[in-house]
Amino acid sequence: MLRKILVCLLLVPVATFAQDNYKNAIKFNTLGPVSQLYSAQYELAIGKHLAFNNTFFYRPKKLIPAGETVDQLAKKHGLGLTGIKFENIFMDEAKLGMKGYSPELRYYIGKKKNRLFVSAIGQYEDFDMTVPANLAVKYKTYATDIKVPVDFTFKTYSAGILIGKQFNWRRLGVDFVIIGPHFGKAKEFYAVAQNAALKQLNQEEKQYILDKIQERFGLSDTYFSRTLVDDKAEIKSIKPVPYLGIRGLGLNLFYRF
């Protein structure tokens, strides 16, 4: 369903190309150096109120800005928002990389020079993360935690709305993006933690780790499988996982031509 929405949004400018004289705009997110999420946009005006926008974004794999705050929020609210327990996950040490594309059908409200806009958006994201986590390990009669880096990869397909306001100065202008919640599915989820000590465990001790992974992180058997082979503990999605994303504050400088 979400893929169909993305395709429909892509076809909008093709279907309406002959109706108006189009105006073009190229946009760049000026907050990219702060968030380390860089984006470029191309907008095609369809009429006085409608426009089709394409956003391409990329974030190199680096530490998350304000990591300590993110870690505190995740530990406090993460379970309610994502269904995952973050008490033994260290988001302040996490490295996040991502790339993606978002088609957008935008409606400008009113006739004023500076005006609000509301958009229907689709969003595709490809995540690459490394997040340290504590694994509970039992070896013979000794039980302890070992902190290991966990590598995550997953892709998301979602749709939602985007709200903001545009300010114009002849050819130049700024889009102030207020918020953009979007909901969909995460697919191809894969996580792996590798440690040489895991290879020494017997089957009962390996099962102890797998049980503790479910208990500590709240992973549902409905969506995830867990295996431990040799020195690798792996988590894989067995069906699409519900996903909620937020496009936060944005300040996009643009030039019309």
N, C-alpha and C positions, 0 to 999 in steps of 0.2 A: 504494500500500500504506500509506504513512504517513498519507495523508488518511483512509483507512478506519479506522486506529487512532484518530485524533483524533475521528472521528464516533462510534466505539464508546465511547470514554471519555465523550463528551458524553451518550450515552444511558443510562449507568449509573444516575444518580439517578432518571431517569424510570421505568426498569424496576423499581427497588427501593423506590419511594416509599411503597408501602402496607405495607412489612414492619415498620417500626419507628417509634418516636417520634423525630423528628429533632431534632438540636441544631445551632444555627447559630453560626458564628464569622466575624468580620471581622478581617482581619490586615493589618498594614502593616510594611514593611521598615524597621527603624530605622537601617540602615546606608546608606540612600539618599543622605543629604547627603554622605557620604564618597565613595561610588562614583559618585554622580550618576545612579544607576539607581534609579528610583522604582517601587515596585510595591504593588498592593493585591490582597488575596485574599478570596475568600468560600468557606468550607468548610461542607459539609453532611454531618453524621454519618449513616451508614447503619446502623450497629450498634455493638457494643462495640469492634470492632476495625477496621472499615472506614469510610472517609470519602471524599467526592469534593470535590476542591479546584479552584478556578479562580483562576489568577493572571494579572493584567493588568500589564504593565510598560512603562515609557517612560523614555527617556534623551534629553534635549535635546542637540543637536549642539554638543559642546564638546571641548576638549582632553582626552585620556585621562589620568586620574590616574596618577601615578608613570610618566609617559611615557618617561623615560630608561631605567628598568628594563625596561619593556615592549619598548623598542627593542633593548636588549641581548639579551633573551631571544629576540626574533623573529630577530635576526641569527644567534644561536647555534643555535636549535632549530627555527626556522620552516620550513625546507625539509623536515625529517623529519616534522613534524606536518601541514603544509598542502600540501607540494609546491611552494611558492612561495619563490623566493630573495629575501631581504630586505636584501642588502648595499647596494642603491641605493634602498631605501625608508626613509623617516624617520618611524617610528612615534611618536617623541617630539614631532613637530609635527603629528600626525594629529588630526583632529576626527572624533568618532564620535557619530552619532545613531542611535537604534533604538527600535522599539516592537514589542510582540508579545503573545502569549497562550499560556498553557500549562495544559491540563487535566491533572488528576492523580488517580489512584486510589490512595489511601494505606491501608496496613495498619499498625496499631499493634501492637507486639509485647508480649505479656504483659498483666498486669492492674494493674501498679503505677501510682501517680499520675503519676510521671515515667517515660516509656518511650520506647524507640527506635521509629522508624518507617521503613518501606521503601515507596517509591512507584513505580508505573509512570507515566511522564509522556509526553505529547506536547508538542511545542513548535513554534510558528510565530514567526519573527522577520523584521522588515523593516528592513534596514540602509541608512543614508545616511552615507557617509564622504567626507572629503577628506583625502588623504594625499600629501604632497610626495614626488617621486621624481626621480631623475636619468635623463634620456633621452640616449642617445648620438646625436649629430647630426654629419653630414658635409655641408659646403657647399663645393663645388668641391674644393680640395685640403686644406681645413682641417677637422679633426675635433675636437670638443669635447663636453662634457656641458652640458646645460641643466637646471636644477632647475625643475620645473613642478608645480603642484598637480593631482592626479588625483582626479576625482570618481567615487566608486563607489556603485552601488546594487545590491542583490540581496536575495532573499527565501529563507528556509530553512524546510524541513519536516523534523522529526526526532522521534525517540522514544528513550527511555532509562530510567534509574532514578535515584531520588533517595533519599539516606540522611540521616537526622537524628535529633534527639531533642527531645521535647516536655516542657516543664516547666509545671506547673499550679498556680495559686493561686486556687481557687474560679473566679470568672468570668474572671479574667485569666490570661494565660499567655504563654509564649514558645516559638516553634519555633526550634531551633538547627539550621540546615541545614549539613551537613558537606560533601557533594559530590554533584553530579548530572551525570554524563557522558551525552551524548545524541548519536546518530549519525543522519545522514540525507542529504538532498540540498539543494544550493543551486541556485536557479533564477532566471531573468531577470537574470543578472549583466550589468552594463553599466558600463564605465569609459571616461572621456574625459579627455584632456589637450589643452588648447587654448593655442596660442602663435602670435602673428602671424608669427614667423620661419619657421614651418613652411610658410607659403604660398609662400615664395620658392624652395622646393626643386623640383628636377626629379624625374622618376619614379625614376631610379636612386638618388637621395639619399633619397627617401621609402622605397624598399624597404630601404635600409640601416637606417633607423630601425626598421622593422617586424621585420627580422631581429634587430636588437639587443634589441628588446623581448622577443622569445622567449628569446634567449640570457641576458639579464640577469635576467629574472624567472622563468624556468623554466616558462612557460605552454605547456601541451600542446595540440597541434593537435587532439587528440581532443575537447577540451572548449571550446576558444576559437578565435574568428576575430579577425583584426587588420586594420584598414583605416586609411588616412591620406588624408583628403580635405580640400583647402584647408588650413585651420589647425588641424584636429582629428585627433588620433590616437585611435582607438576600439578597444575590446576588448569582444567580446560572447560570451556562452556560447552554444554550439550544441547542447548537451545538458546535462542535470542534472549538477552537479559534486558529488562526494562531500564531505560536510561533517561535521566533528566539533566539538561544542560542549561547554562545561563550565559548569554552574551552580555557582559557588563558594560561599564562606561566606555565610550569611545569618542574620539575627537578626530574626525576625518577631514583633512584639508583637501579641497578639490579645485580643479580648473576645467572650465567649459570650453568646448570648441565645436 
